[in-house]
Amino acid sequence: MDAAPARRHHHDTAQADRVTLREKIGLGFGKAIGDGTHGTLHVLVSQIYNMTLGLDPRLLSTIVFIQRIWDAMADPVFGQFSDNFRSRWGRRRPLLLAAALPVGLTWAAMWWFPRGVSSNYLFWYLLVVSLLFYTAYSLYTMPLGGLIIEATDDYHERTRIAGVTLAFGFAAQIGSQWVFPVTQRWVPAAASLSERVYATVTGVRCVSLGCGVLFFLVALLPVVLCRERMYAKVAGKQRHIAFGESWRAVRGNKSFMALLWARCVFSFGFNVVGILGNYMYVYYVFAGDIKGSAFSAAVIGSCFHVAGIITSLAVYPHIERRIGKRHTLEFAAAILIVDCLCKIVLYQHGRTWWPLPIIMMNGISNAGVSLMCVAMLGDISDYDEWQTGLRREGLFNSLLCWFEKAGNSVGYLLSGFILAWIGFNAKFGAQSDHALQLMKLAYVVAPATGALITIFLIRRYELSQDKVYEIKDELARRRAAKNVPSADLLP
């Protein structure tokens, strides 16, 4: 476990371990693609398919559940594939290049469903196209995760890199909050229900085309700006590793398993009612006025990501230097517990801006947990090389994503059934007081419970700052003894 702050030695980041601004920008834009595409889909899917087109929330949550399970199952496949891939250009960047165009095309295609079709048709259209998207998405994000993990050897620089990339991801998700309000510009002021549906579909088609092109172009930037630091040093010369062999090796890593389960539980608690955040605002605060709530909902949703950006760049790296990564993760989870208690008071009918502190604390807590999980992966990868002599960042990243998405998937699945259980129906507009109170109760209890269990689980994480620096020095000695070339693979 992390030593107490008074006993921890101070370690400064060597200049050789610092990552250049060019590479930080490249990694950041890659993270923006991963979080921006998925985040926009997450925000837009309920607004278009349920609130606008009236697709049953149980069907929608089933689709999201299948999406996340598919994505989670694909991650270890592509993570392991990227670890074993070999080319003159490295093992990560060629895969990023191959995935860029499919990511943009399939994301745009999700919003080009035919007009006037049945709910059954919408269900299968969204399911099939989104599974194609998440296949390309996994092919892109798993190699990118490996690049982020291997960008530096330094304990503190890993936290900074995680903070920068997370900030880019949050910035992309700010844009996701404004996609639906932009689609409403096609809706006439006094539109009937049928006119609103027709105009919204027109708007989402136009906006999705622009987003798809933008996603493709930005996805190319990590290929151009980044390097593969570990490919020439270690990974390019190691043997191919079977997934079963890798899983058996990492299963005995107590710190990694603690991180996996903590991430899974936090994601489940956060997302089991995550979709309710938008419903709470539209139906609890605005009494079902979708168009009237669109602007302020986008502002408040953007503040979630602004809070995440500020704390990722300017707060959590400083906290980590004082108390270590495990305690910082615990601190971030504790913020969510306080946040849930505040929901009881700050969500009130007609109080447009009262939920703002809630959403900002959500962003601060989520940023801290996400940042520390990524920063810990680099330390865990070094520990694994110290034990086995192998570099498999893609595997570690994919397994963390798998557990995170498993929590997300089950959470999203339950959320739709919770909406149905409490009696929610989008066709009614304003919902009953009984349904709204049950919605609020679920929105308070589930995330707080998940955060509390997360704090308990992460206590088994054992890689302290001093231990990680000892491993770093030992690995440097081993590589020097093997006379492995130290030149980085440049673009």
C-alpha positions in Angstrom: 0.0 0.0 0.0 1.0 3.6 -0.3 3.2 4.8 2.5 2.0 7.6 4.7 2.9 11.0 3.2 5.4 11.8 5.9 7.4 8.7 5.1 7.3 8.9 1.3 10.5 10.0 -0.5 10.3 12.9 -2.9 11.0 11.9 -6.5 11.5 14.5 -9.3 10.7 13.6 -12.9 13.9 13.4 -15.0 14.0 15.5 -18.2 14.4 12.3 -20.2 11.2 10.9 -18.8 9.1 14.0 -19.7 6.8 13.7 -22.8 7.0 16.4 -25.5 4.2 18.8 -26.1 3.8 17.4 -29.6 3.2 13.9 -28.3 0.9 15.1 -25.6 -1.2 16.9 -28.2 -1.3 13.8 -30.3 -2.3 11.5 -27.5 -4.9 14.1 -26.3 -6.6 14.3 -29.7 -6.7 10.5 -29.8 -8.4 10.4 -26.4 -10.8 13.1 -27.7 -11.9 10.7 -30.5 -12.4 7.8 -28.1 -14.4 9.9 -25.6 -16.0 12.2 -28.1 -17.5 9.5 -30.3 -18.7 7.4 -27.4 -19.8 10.3 -25.3 -21.8 11.9 -28.1 -23.5 8.6 -28.8 -24.3 8.2 -25.1 -25.9 11.6 -24.9 -27.7 11.6 -28.2 -29.1 8.1 -28.3 -31.8 8.7 -25.7 -32.6 12.2 -27.0 -33.2 10.9 -30.5 -34.3 7.3 -30.2 -36.4 7.6 -27.1 -37.5 11.2 -26.4 -37.9 12.1 -30.1 -38.9 8.8 -31.8 -40.5 7.1 -28.8 -38.5 3.9 -28.8 -39.2 1.9 -25.6 -36.5 2.7 -22.9 -36.3 -1.0 -22.2 -35.4 -1.7 -25.8 -33.0 1.2 -25.8 -31.2 0.1 -22.6 -31.0 -3.5 -24.1 -29.3 -2.1 -27.2 -26.8 -0.1 -25.0 -26.2 -3.2 -22.9 -25.4 -5.2 -26.0 -23.2 -2.4 -27.4 -21.1 -2.2 -24.2 -20.8 -6.0 -23.9 -19.7 -6.2 -27.6 -17.3 -3.4 -27.0 -16.0 -5.0 -23.9 -15.5 -8.3 -25.5 -13.7 -6.7 -28.5 -11.2 -4.8 -26.3 -9.1 -7.8 -25.1 -9.0 -9.1 -28.7 -7.7 -5.8 -30.1 -5.6 -5.0 -27.1 -3.8 -8.4 -27.3 -3.6 -8.0 -31.1 -1.9 -4.6 -30.8 0.6 -6.1 -28.3 1.6 -8.8 -30.8 1.4 -6.7 -34.0 4.7 -6.0 -35.7 5.5 -3.7 -38.6 8.3 -1.3 -39.6 6.1 1.6 -38.3 5.5 -0.1 -34.9 2.6 -2.0 -33.4 0.1 0.7 -32.4 0.1 3.5 -35.0 -0.7 1.3 -38.1 -3.8 0.1 -36.3 -4.9 3.7 -35.5 -4.6 4.5 -39.1 -6.7 1.5 -40.2 -9.5 2.3 -37.7 -9.8 6.1 -38.4 -12.1 6.0 -41.4 -14.4 3.2 -40.2 -14.9 5.1 -36.9 -16.1 8.3 -38.7 -18.3 6.4 -41.2 -20.1 4.1 -38.8 -20.7 6.9 -36.2 -22.4 9.1 -38.8 -24.4 6.1 -40.2 -26.1 5.5 -36.8 -28.3 8.6 -37.3 -29.3 7.9 -41.0 -32.2 5.5 -40.2 -35.1 5.7 -42.7 -38.0 7.9 -41.8 -41.4 6.5 -40.7 -40.2 3.0 -39.8 -41.5 0.9 -36.9 -39.9 0.6 -33.5 -38.8 -2.9 -34.4 -36.9 -1.6 -37.4 -35.3 1.2 -35.3 -34.2 -1.3 -32.8 -32.4 -3.5 -35.3 -31.0 -0.6 -37.3 -29.4 1.0 -34.2 -28.1 -2.3 -32.9 -26.4 -3.5 -36.1 -24.8 -0.2 -37.0 -23.7 0.6 -33.5 -22.0 -2.8 -33.3 -20.1 -2.0 -36.4 -19.1 1.3 -34.9 -17.9 -0.3 -31.6 -15.8 -2.8 -33.5 -13.9 0.1 -35.2 -14.0 2.0 -32.0 -12.2 -0.8 -30.1 -9.6 -1.2 -32.9 -8.8 2.5 -32.4 -8.9 2.9 -28.7 -7.0 -0.2 -27.6 -3.7 0.7 -29.5 -4.2 4.3 -28.3 -4.4 3.1 -24.7 -1.1 1.3 -25.2 0.5 4.4 -26.5 -0.7 6.4 -23.5 0.6 3.9 -21.0 4.1 3.5 -22.6 4.6 7.2 -23.2 6.9 7.6 -20.1 8.6 5.6 -17.3 8.0 8.1 -14.6 5.5 7.7 -11.8 4.4 11.4 -11.7 4.7 12.0 -15.5 2.2 9.2 -16.0 -0.3 11.1 -13.9 0.3 14.3 -15.9 -0.1 12.4 -19.2 -3.3 10.8 -17.9 -4.5 14.3 -16.9 -3.8 15.9 -20.2 -5.4 13.1 -22.3 -8.4 13.0 -19.9 -8.8 16.8 -20.3 -8.9 16.4 -24.1 -11.5 13.7 -23.7 -13.6 15.9 -21.5 -13.2 18.8 -23.9 -14.6 16.6 -26.7 -17.5 15.6 -24.6 -18.4 19.3 -24.0 -19.1 19.3 -27.7 -21.3 16.3 -27.3 -23.6 18.2 -25.0 -24.4 20.7 -27.8 -25.2 18.3 -30.6 -28.9 17.9 -29.7 -29.4 21.6 -29.2 -27.9 22.2 -32.6 -30.4 19.7 -34.1 -33.2 21.7 -32.6 -32.3 24.7 -34.8 -34.2 22.8 -37.6 -37.4 22.7 -35.4 -39.9 25.6 -36.0 -41.0 27.6 -32.9 -44.6 26.4 -32.9 -44.0 22.9 -34.3 -46.5 20.1 -33.8 -45.3 16.8 -32.5 -45.0 15.3 -36.0 -43.2 18.4 -37.3 -40.8 18.4 -34.3 -39.9 14.7 -35.0 -39.4 15.3 -38.8 -37.2 18.4 -38.2 -35.2 16.8 -35.5 -34.3 13.9 -37.7 -33.3 16.3 -40.5 -31.1 18.1 -38.0 -29.4 15.1 -36.6 -28.6 13.8 -40.2 -26.9 17.1 -41.1 -25.0 17.3 -37.9 -23.9 13.7 -37.9 -22.3 14.1 -41.4 -20.1 17.0 -40.1 -19.2 15.1 -37.0 -18.2 12.0 -38.9 -15.8 13.9 -41.1 -14.3 15.7 -38.1 -13.9 12.4 -36.2 -12.0 10.9 -39.1 -9.6 13.8 -39.6 -8.8 14.2 -35.9 -8.3 10.4 -35.5 -5.3 10.7 -37.8 -3.4 13.1 -35.5 -1.9 10.5 -33.1 -0.5 8.6 -36.1 1.4 11.7 -37.2 2.4 13.2 -33.9 3.1 10.3 -31.6 5.9 7.8 -31.3 6.1 4.2 -29.9 8.6 4.5 -27.1 8.7 0.8 -26.0 8.7 -0.7 -29.5 12.4 -0.4 -30.2 13.4 -0.8 -26.6 11.6 -4.0 -25.7 8.3 -4.9 -27.4 9.6 -5.2 -31.0 11.9 -8.0 -30.0 9.6 -10.0 -27.7 7.8 -13.1 -28.7 4.1 -13.2 -29.4 2.0 -13.9 -26.3 -1.2 -15.9 -26.2 -4.1 -14.3 -24.4 -4.6 -17.3 -22.0 -0.9 -17.1 -21.0 -1.2 -13.3 -20.4 -4.5 -13.7 -18.4 -2.9 -16.3 -16.1 0.0 -14.0 -15.4 -2.0 -10.9 -14.7 -4.6 -12.8 -12.6 -2.0 -13.2 -9.9 -1.2 -9.5 -9.8 -3.1 -8.4 -6.6 -2.8 -4.6 -7.3 -4.1 -5.0 -10.8 -7.1 -7.1 -9.8 -7.9 -4.6 -7.0 -7.9 -1.9 -9.7 -10.1 -3.9 -12.1 -12.8 -4.6 -9.5 -12.8 -1.1 -8.1 -13.2 0.4 -11.6 -16.0 -2.1 -12.4 -18.0 -1.3 -9.3 -17.5 2.5 -9.6 -18.6 2.3 -13.2 -21.7 0.2 -12.3 -22.8 2.5 -9.5 -22.1 5.6 -11.6 -23.9 4.3 -14.7 -26.8 2.3 -13.3 -28.6 5.6 -13.1 -26.2 7.6 -15.3 -28.8 7.9 -18.0 -31.2 9.2 -15.4 -29.2 12.4 -15.1 -30.7 13.7 -18.3 -34.2 12.4 -17.5 -34.0 14.1 -14.0 -33.3 17.4 -15.6 -35.8 17.2 -18.4 -38.7 15.6 -16.5 -38.0 16.5 -12.8 -36.8 20.1 -13.2 -38.5 21.0 -16.5 -41.6 18.9 -16.3 -40.9 17.2 -19.7 -40.2 20.3 -21.8 -37.6 18.8 -24.1 -37.0 21.8 -26.3 -37.1 24.3 -23.4 -34.6 22.3 -21.4 -32.1 21.7 -24.3 -30.0 24.9 -23.8 -29.6 24.8 -20.0 -29.1 21.1 -20.0 -26.2 21.5 -22.5 -24.7 24.2 -20.3 -24.9 22.1 -17.2 -23.7 19.0 -19.0 -20.7 21.1 -20.3 -19.9 22.1 -16.7 -19.5 18.4 -15.9 -16.6 18.2 -18.4 -15.2 21.7 -17.5 -14.9 20.6 -13.9 -13.2 17.4 -15.1 -10.7 19.3 -17.3 -9.7 21.8 -14.5 -9.2 19.1 -11.9 -7.4 16.7 -14.3 -4.9 19.4 -15.2 -4.5 21.5 -12.1 -5.7 19.7 -9.1 -5.3 15.9 -9.1 -1.7 15.8 -10.2 -0.8 18.0 -7.2 -2.9 15.8 -4.8 -1.2 12.7 -6.2 2.2 14.0 -5.4 1.2 14.5 -1.8 -0.8 11.4 -1.0 -0.1 8.9 -3.8 -2.4 7.4 -6.4 -4.4 5.0 -4.3 -5.4 7.7 -1.8 -6.2 10.1 -4.6 -8.6 7.6 -6.1 -10.2 7.1 -2.7 -10.6 10.9 -2.3 -12.3 11.1 -5.8 -14.7 8.3 -4.9 -15.6 10.0 -1.6 -16.5 13.2 -3.5 -19.2 11.2 -5.3 -20.7 10.1 -1.9 -21.0 13.8 -0.8 -22.4 14.6 -4.3 -25.2 12.1 -3.9 -26.3 13.5 -0.6 -26.5 17.0 -2.1 -28.9 15.6 -4.8 -31.6 15.3 -2.2 -31.6 19.1 -1.7 -30.5 20.5 -5.0 -32.9 18.8 -7.4 -36.1 20.7 -7.2 -39.0 21.4 -9.6 -38.4 24.5 -11.7 -34.9 25.3 -10.2 -33.0 25.5 -13.5 -29.5 26.0 -12.1 -29.6 24.3 -8.7 -28.3 21.0 -10.1 -25.1 22.7 -11.4 -23.0 21.9 -8.3 -24.2 18.2 -8.5 -23.1 17.9 -12.1 -19.7 19.6 -11.4 -19.0 17.2 -8.5 -20.0 14.3 -10.7 -17.3 15.5 -13.2 -14.7 16.0 -10.5 -15.2 12.6 -9.0 -15.3 10.8 -12.4 -12.2 12.6 -13.5 -10.2 11.6 -10.4 -11.1 7.9 -10.6 -10.5 7.8 -14.4 -7.2 9.6 -14.2 -5.8 7.5 -11.4 -6.8 4.3 -13.1 -4.9 5.2 -16.3 -1.9 6.5 -14.3 -1.8 3.2 -12.3 -1.7 1.1 -15.5 1.8 2.3 -16.4 3.1 1.3 -12.9 1.4 -2.0 -13.2 2.9 -2.6 -16.7 6.4 -1.9 -15.3 5.7 -4.3 -12.4 4.6 -7.0 -14.9 7.8 -6.5 -17.0 9.8 -6.7 -13.8 8.2 -10.1 -13.0 8.0 -11.6 -16.5 10.2 -9.6 -18.9 7.3 -8.8 -21.2 5.6 -5.5 -22.2 1.8 -5.9 -22.7 0.3 -2.4 -22.2 -2.5 -3.2 -24.7 -3.6 -6.2 -22.6 -3.7 -4.2 -19.3 -5.6 -1.3 -20.9 -8.1 -3.7 -22.6 -8.8 -5.5 -19.4 -9.3 -2.3 -17.5 -11.7 -1.2 -20.2 -13.4 -4.6 -20.1 -14.2 -4.3 -16.4 -15.2 -0.7 -16.8 -17.5 -1.4 -19.6 -18.9 -4.5 -17.9 -20.0 -2.2 -15.1 -21.3 0.3 -17.6 -23.2 -2.4 -19.5 -25.1 -3.9 -16.6 -25.7 -0.4 -15.3 -27.2 0.8 -18.6 -29.3 -2.3 -18.9 -30.8 -1.8 -15.5 -31.4 1.9 -16.1 -34.0 1.3 -18.8 -35.8 -1.3 -16.7 -35.7 1.2 -13.7 -37.4 3.8 -15.9 -40.1 1.3 -16.9 -40.5 0.1 -13.3 -41.1 3.6 -12.0 -43.7 4.2 -14.7 -41.9 6.5 -17.0 -43.4 7.1 -20.5 -41.9 9.6 -22.9 -45.3 10.0 -24.6 -46.8 11.5 -21.5 -44.5 14.5 -21.3 -44.7 15.5 -17.7 -44.4 12.4 -15.4 -46.2 11.6 -12.2 -44.9 12.7 -8.8 -44.5 9.1 -7.7 -42.3 8.2 -10.8 -40.2 11.3 -10.2 -39.6 10.6 -6.6 -38.5 7.0 -7.4 -36.2 8.3 -10.1 -34.6 10.7 -7.6 -34.2 7.9 -5.0 -32.4 5.7 -7.5 -30.2 8.6 -8.6 -29.0 9.1 -5.1 -28.5 5.6 -3.7 -26.8 3.6 -6.6 -23.8 5.9 -7.2 -23.1 6.4 -3.5 -23.2 2.7 -2.9 -20.8 2.0 -5.8 -18.4 4.7 -4.6 -18.3 3.3 -1.0 -17.5 -0.2 -2.3 -14.8 1.2 -4.6 -13.0 2.8 -1.6 -13.0 -0.6 0.1 -11.8 -2.6 -2.9 -8.9 -0.2 -3.9 -7.3 -0.7 -0.5 -5.6 -3.8 -1.8 -3.6 -1.8 -4.3 0.1 -2.1 -3.2 2.3 -0.2 -5.7 3.6 2.8 -3.8 5.7 5.6 -5.3 8.9 4.3 -3.9 8.2 0.8 -5.1 7.5 2.0 -8.6 10.8 4.0 -8.8 12.7 0.9 -7.5 11.2 -1.1 -10.3 12.0 1.6 -12.9 15.7 1.6 -11.9 15.9 -2.2 -12.0 14.3 -2.4 -15.4 16.8 0.2 -16.7 19.6 -1.9 -15.4 18.2 -5.0 -17.1 17.8 -3.3 -20.5 21.3 -2.0 -20.4 22.7 -5.4 -19.5 20.9 -6.9 -22.5 22.3 -4.1 -24.7 18.9 -3.3 -26.1 19.0 -0.3 -28.4 17.6 2.8 -26.7 16.6 4.8 -29.8 13.0 5.5 -29.9 10.9 4.6 -33.0 10.2 8.0 -34.5 7.4 8.9 -36.8 
